[in-house]
Amino acid sequence: MTRTVLIMDKQNTQMNASHPETNLPVGYPPQYPPTAFQGPPGYNGYPGPQVGYPPPPAGHSGPGPAGFPVPNQPMYNQPVYNQPGGAAGIPWMPAPPPPLNCPPGLEYLSQIDQILIHQQIELLEVLTGFETNNKYEIKNSFGQRVYFAAEDTDCCTRNCCGPSRPFTLRIIDNMGREVITLERPLRCNSCCCPCCLQEIEIQAPPGVPVGYVIQTWHPCLPKFTIQNEKREDVLKISGPCVVCSCCGDVDFEIKSLDEQCVVGKISKHWTGILREAFTDADNFGIQFPLDLDVKMKAVMIGACFLIDFMFFESTGSQEQKSGVW
């Protein structure tokens, strides 16, 4: 009996001696391995940071919130958040592989057949009536931001020329690159004058024209011609006789050159009586064939902005005075 007790005491002493950091009562095995535990033979611990990758930001504890890019994953497959000019928390559309002969930045348009354009409300403009540079979010049908557009016009031009003003509109992608530039020159804004009609030039990338939108004179209907970079007619746009945005959408149909086939439309969406009456912030939708050339899709975006400035840039009270309603 005495021999058995001595053997047990010796085993307990050895157990506690092999785990000096545990501070457990005699006879209790350690519940957690001590800090000096090195793992099985051949185990060298967790690998350190890989060469070529920056250290994680402070407070980061591994794979965390959605949107944080994981190393070794293609960046174009990850939605991007909080880019300059956009609202926080709204993801950008992942960039698809660019098709052949696609201008840089237009690859986003290769996989969509619908675009939503939402103009941001400018509080200073609402309170004072002082015309500010317009800003727009361009989204796909899933609500992902495809582009962000911002007007670049001086204060004097905006407030002296109003909706008829010439402007430069810069469209950026999720990398902050300017991928499309819209140039609208100063033109006559009266349907009674068949010369010096409205037009807009679409450049992609900036400085390289890919198409034009030219107003076609008509005594009653708003009509436009879509042209390619060689100024060859490609499509037609025809609007309603009365461009009335009261309590309903306004559709501008995109047609073939003979105007016998409707291939898409540009719609000005009704946004509610308060927003329509007191702001000039409008929402638009563009529908076009999925297989349409990406350059022509970019031209459709330019056509939408030209239509916005020509017919819907004024607030409700101003439109009533000018006869649009």
C-alpha positions as CSV (number, residue, x, y, z in Angstrom):
1,M,0.0,0.0,0.0
2,T,2.8,2.4,0.9
3,R,4.6,1.6,-2.3
4,T,1.4,2.4,-4.3
5,V,1.0,5.8,-2.7
6,L,4.6,6.7,-3.3
7,I,4.2,5.8,-7.0
8,M,1.1,8.0,-7.4
9,D,2.8,11.0,-5.6
10,K,5.7,10.6,-8.0
11,Q,3.5,10.6,-11.1
12,N,1.6,13.7,-9.9
13,T,4.8,15.5,-9.2
14,Q,6.1,14.7,-12.7
15,M,2.8,15.8,-14.3
16,N,2.8,19.2,-12.5
17,A,6.5,19.6,-13.2
18,S,6.0,19.1,-17.0
19,H,3.4,21.9,-17.0
20,P,4.9,24.6,-14.7
21,E,2.6,27.3,-16.0
22,T,-0.8,25.7,-15.2
23,N,-1.0,26.2,-11.4
24,L,-3.5,23.4,-11.1
25,P,-4.1,21.1,-8.1
26,V,-2.1,17.9,-7.9
27,G,-3.6,15.2,-10.1
28,Y,-5.4,17.5,-12.6
29,P,-4.1,17.5,-16.1
30,P,-3.8,20.9,-17.8
31,Q,-6.9,22.1,-19.7
32,Y,-5.0,24.2,-22.2
33,P,-1.5,23.9,-23.6
34,P,1.0,26.3,-22.1
35,T,2.5,29.1,-24.1
36,A,5.6,27.1,-24.6
37,F,3.7,24.3,-26.4
38,Q,5.3,23.8,-29.8
39,G,2.9,21.3,-31.4
40,P,3.7,18.0,-32.9
41,P,7.1,17.1,-34.4
42,G,7.8,19.2,-37.5
43,Y,5.2,21.9,-36.6
44,N,6.8,25.3,-36.9
45,G,3.8,27.5,-36.0
46,Y,1.6,29.6,-38.2
47,P,3.2,31.1,-41.2
48,G,4.0,34.8,-41.2
49,P,2.7,37.4,-43.7
50,Q,3.3,36.5,-47.3
51,V,5.9,38.4,-49.2
52,G,4.4,41.1,-51.4
53,Y,1.3,41.8,-49.3
54,P,0.9,44.8,-47.0
55,P,0.2,44.2,-43.3
56,P,-3.5,44.2,-42.4
57,P,-4.9,47.5,-41.2
58,A,-5.0,48.2,-37.4
59,G,-7.9,46.4,-35.7
60,H,-8.4,43.9,-38.5
61,S,-8.9,40.4,-37.1
62,G,-8.9,38.3,-40.3
63,P,-11.6,37.8,-42.9
64,G,-14.2,40.3,-41.8
65,P,-17.0,42.3,-43.3
66,A,-18.2,41.8,-46.8
67,G,-16.3,43.8,-49.3
68,F,-12.9,43.4,-47.8
69,P,-10.7,41.9,-50.5
70,V,-9.1,38.6,-49.7
71,P,-5.5,38.0,-50.9
72,N,-5.1,35.8,-53.9
73,Q,-8.6,36.6,-55.2
74,P,-9.1,38.6,-58.4
75,M,-10.0,42.2,-57.6
76,Y,-12.6,42.4,-60.3
77,N,-14.7,39.8,-58.6
78,Q,-15.0,41.8,-55.4
79,P,-17.7,44.5,-55.0
80,V,-16.1,47.9,-54.0
81,Y,-17.5,50.2,-51.4
82,N,-17.1,53.8,-50.4
83,Q,-15.5,55.1,-53.5
84,P,-15.1,58.9,-53.8
85,G,-18.4,60.6,-54.8
86,G,-20.6,57.7,-53.8
87,A,-22.7,57.0,-50.7
88,A,-21.3,54.7,-48.1
89,G,-22.4,51.1,-48.1
90,I,-23.6,50.8,-51.7
91,P,-21.6,48.3,-53.6
92,W,-20.1,48.9,-57.1
93,M,-20.7,46.5,-59.9
94,P,-17.8,44.0,-60.3
95,A,-15.9,44.7,-63.5
96,P,-16.4,41.8,-66.0
97,P,-13.6,40.8,-68.4
98,P,-13.4,43.4,-71.2
99,P,-14.6,42.2,-74.6
100,L,-12.6,42.6,-77.7
101,N,-12.0,46.2,-78.9
102,C,-13.8,47.6,-75.9
103,P,-12.8,51.1,-74.7
104,P,-11.4,51.0,-71.2
105,G,-14.2,51.3,-68.6
106,L,-17.0,50.3,-70.9
107,E,-16.7,46.6,-70.1
108,Y,-19.4,47.2,-67.4
109,L,-21.9,47.9,-70.1
110,S,-21.3,44.6,-72.0
111,Q,-23.4,42.5,-69.6
112,I,-26.3,44.7,-68.9
113,D,-29.5,45.7,-70.8
114,Q,-30.8,48.2,-68.4
115,I,-29.4,51.3,-66.6
116,L,-30.9,53.4,-63.8
117,I,-29.8,57.0,-63.4
118,H,-30.6,58.8,-60.2
119,Q,-29.8,62.5,-59.8
120,Q,-28.7,63.5,-56.3
121,I,-30.7,66.2,-54.5
122,E,-28.6,69.3,-53.8
123,L,-29.7,70.9,-50.5
124,L,-28.2,74.3,-51.3
125,E,-30.1,74.3,-54.6
126,V,-33.4,73.4,-52.9
127,L,-33.1,76.1,-50.2
128,T,-31.7,79.0,-52.3
129,G,-32.6,78.2,-55.9
130,F,-28.9,78.6,-56.7
131,E,-28.0,76.3,-59.5
132,T,-25.2,73.8,-58.6
133,N,-23.4,71.2,-60.6
134,N,-25.5,68.1,-61.1
135,K,-24.4,64.7,-59.8
136,Y,-25.8,61.3,-60.7
137,E,-25.5,57.7,-59.7
138,I,-25.6,55.2,-62.6
139,K,-26.7,51.8,-61.4
140,N,-27.6,48.4,-62.9
141,S,-30.9,46.6,-62.3
142,F,-29.5,45.0,-59.1
143,G,-28.9,48.4,-57.5
144,Q,-25.1,48.1,-57.9
145,R,-23.4,51.3,-58.9
146,V,-21.8,51.2,-62.3
147,Y,-20.6,54.8,-62.7
148,F,-20.8,58.1,-61.0
149,A,-21.4,61.2,-63.1
150,A,-20.6,64.8,-62.1
151,E,-21.2,68.0,-64.1
152,D,-18.2,70.3,-64.6
153,T,-19.6,73.8,-65.4
154,D,-18.7,77.2,-64.0
155,C,-21.1,79.1,-61.8
156,C,-21.8,81.9,-64.2
157,T,-22.8,79.5,-67.0
158,R,-25.0,77.4,-64.8
159,N,-27.0,80.4,-63.4
160,C,-27.2,82.5,-66.5
161,C,-28.0,79.9,-69.2
162,G,-30.0,77.6,-67.0
163,P,-31.1,74.3,-68.6
164,S,-29.9,75.5,-72.0
165,R,-26.3,75.8,-70.7
166,P,-23.4,74.1,-72.4
167,F,-21.7,71.6,-70.0
168,T,-19.1,68.9,-69.6
169,L,-20.2,65.8,-67.7
170,R,-17.5,63.5,-66.4
171,I,-18.4,59.8,-65.7
172,I,-16.0,57.8,-63.5
173,D,-15.9,54.1,-62.7
174,N,-15.2,52.2,-59.5
175,M,-11.5,52.8,-59.8
176,G,-12.0,56.6,-59.9
177,R,-11.0,56.7,-63.6
178,E,-12.8,59.1,-66.0
179,V,-14.1,56.6,-68.6
180,I,-16.8,58.7,-70.4
181,T,-16.9,62.4,-71.1
182,L,-20.0,64.2,-72.4
183,E,-19.7,67.5,-74.2
184,R,-22.8,69.6,-74.9
185,P,-22.2,72.9,-76.8
186,L,-24.4,75.9,-76.6
187,R,-27.3,75.6,-79.0
188,C,-30.7,77.0,-79.7
189,N,-33.5,75.5,-77.5
190,S,-36.5,76.5,-79.6
191,C,-38.5,74.1,-81.7
192,C,-39.4,77.0,-84.0
193,C,-35.8,77.3,-85.2
194,P,-34.6,74.4,-87.4
195,C,-31.0,75.4,-87.2
196,C,-28.4,75.2,-84.4
197,L,-30.4,72.3,-82.8
198,Q,-29.2,70.5,-79.6
199,E,-26.5,67.9,-79.7
200,I,-24.1,66.1,-77.4
201,E,-20.8,64.4,-78.1
202,I,-19.8,61.2,-76.2
203,Q,-16.2,60.4,-75.7
204,A,-14.8,57.1,-74.4
205,P,-12.1,57.4,-73.2
206,P,-12.0,61.2,-72.8
207,G,-10.8,62.8,-76.0
208,V,-11.9,59.9,-78.3
209,P,-15.4,60.4,-79.7
210,V,-17.5,57.2,-79.9
211,G,-20.9,58.8,-80.9
212,Y,-23.2,61.8,-81.1
213,V,-26.8,62.6,-80.3
214,I,-28.3,65.1,-82.7
215,Q,-31.7,66.7,-82.3
216,T,-33.9,66.3,-85.4
217,W,-36.2,69.2,-86.1
218,H,-39.9,68.4,-85.8
219,P,-42.8,70.9,-85.1
220,C,-44.4,68.7,-82.5
221,L,-42.4,65.8,-81.4
222,P,-39.0,65.6,-79.7
223,K,-36.8,63.6,-82.0
224,F,-33.1,62.7,-82.0
225,T,-30.7,60.7,-84.1
226,I,-28.0,58.5,-82.7
227,Q,-24.8,58.6,-84.7
228,N,-21.5,56.6,-84.4
229,E,-18.0,58.0,-84.3
230,K,-18.1,58.5,-88.1
231,R,-21.3,60.5,-87.8
232,E,-23.3,57.7,-89.5
233,D,-26.9,57.4,-88.4
234,V,-27.5,54.3,-86.3
235,L,-30.7,54.7,-84.3
236,K,-33.6,57.1,-83.8
237,I,-35.2,58.4,-80.6
238,S,-38.8,59.7,-80.5
239,G,-40.6,61.2,-77.6
240,P,-44.2,62.1,-76.8
241,C,-46.0,65.1,-78.2
242,V,-46.6,66.5,-74.7
243,V,-43.6,66.0,-72.5
244,C,-45.6,65.9,-69.3
245,S,-44.0,64.4,-66.1
246,C,-47.1,64.8,-63.9
247,C,-48.1,61.6,-62.1
248,G,-46.5,59.2,-64.6
249,D,-43.4,58.1,-66.5
250,V,-42.4,59.7,-69.7
251,D,-41.0,57.4,-72.4
252,F,-38.7,58.2,-75.3
253,E,-38.6,55.2,-77.6
254,I,-35.4,54.1,-79.2
255,K,-36.2,52.9,-82.7
256,S,-34.5,51.6,-85.8
257,L,-33.6,54.0,-88.6
258,D,-36.9,53.4,-90.4
259,E,-38.7,53.9,-87.1
260,Q,-40.6,50.7,-87.6
261,C,-39.0,48.7,-84.8
262,V,-38.7,49.7,-81.1
263,V,-35.5,48.4,-79.7
264,G,-35.5,50.2,-76.3
265,K,-36.5,53.3,-74.4
266,I,-35.4,56.1,-72.2
267,S,-37.9,56.7,-69.4
268,K,-38.2,59.6,-67.0
269,H,-39.6,58.1,-63.8
270,W,-42.2,59.8,-61.7
271,T,-40.6,60.5,-58.3
272,G,-43.5,61.9,-56.3
273,I,-45.3,65.3,-56.1
274,L,-42.9,66.9,-53.5
275,R,-39.7,66.0,-55.3
276,E,-41.1,66.9,-58.7
277,A,-42.4,70.2,-57.5
278,F,-39.5,71.5,-55.4
279,T,-36.4,69.9,-56.9
280,D,-35.0,69.2,-60.4
281,A,-33.5,65.8,-59.2
282,D,-34.8,63.2,-61.6
283,N,-34.7,59.5,-62.0
284,F,-34.3,57.8,-65.4
285,G,-34.2,54.3,-66.8
286,I,-32.6,53.2,-70.0
287,Q,-33.4,49.9,-71.7
288,F,-31.5,48.6,-74.8
289,P,-30.6,45.3,-76.4
290,L,-28.1,43.2,-74.4
291,D,-26.0,42.6,-77.6
292,L,-25.9,46.3,-78.5
293,D,-22.3,47.6,-79.0
294,V,-20.9,49.1,-75.8
295,K,-20.1,52.3,-77.6
296,M,-23.7,52.8,-78.5
297,K,-24.8,52.0,-75.0
298,A,-22.5,54.8,-73.8
299,V,-24.1,57.1,-76.4
300,M,-27.6,56.1,-74.9
301,I,-26.4,57.4,-71.6
302,G,-25.4,60.7,-73.3
303,A,-28.8,60.9,-74.9
304,C,-30.5,60.5,-71.5
305,F,-28.5,63.4,-70.0
306,L,-29.4,65.6,-73.0
307,I,-33.1,64.8,-72.6
308,D,-32.8,65.5,-68.9
309,F,-31.4,69.0,-69.5
310,M,-33.7,69.8,-72.3
311,F,-37.0,68.8,-70.7
312,F,-36.7,68.1,-67.0
313,E,-33.9,70.2,-65.5
314,S,-36.3,72.9,-64.3
315,T,-38.3,72.5,-61.0
316,G,-42.0,72.1,-61.1
317,S,-42.9,75.8,-60.8
318,Q,-40.4,76.7,-63.5
319,E,-41.7,74.0,-65.9
320,Q,-45.3,75.3,-65.5
321,K,-44.1,78.8,-66.5
322,S,-42.2,77.5,-69.5
323,G,-45.1,75.3,-70.7
324,V,-43.5,71.9,-70.2
325,W,-46.5,70.9,-68.0
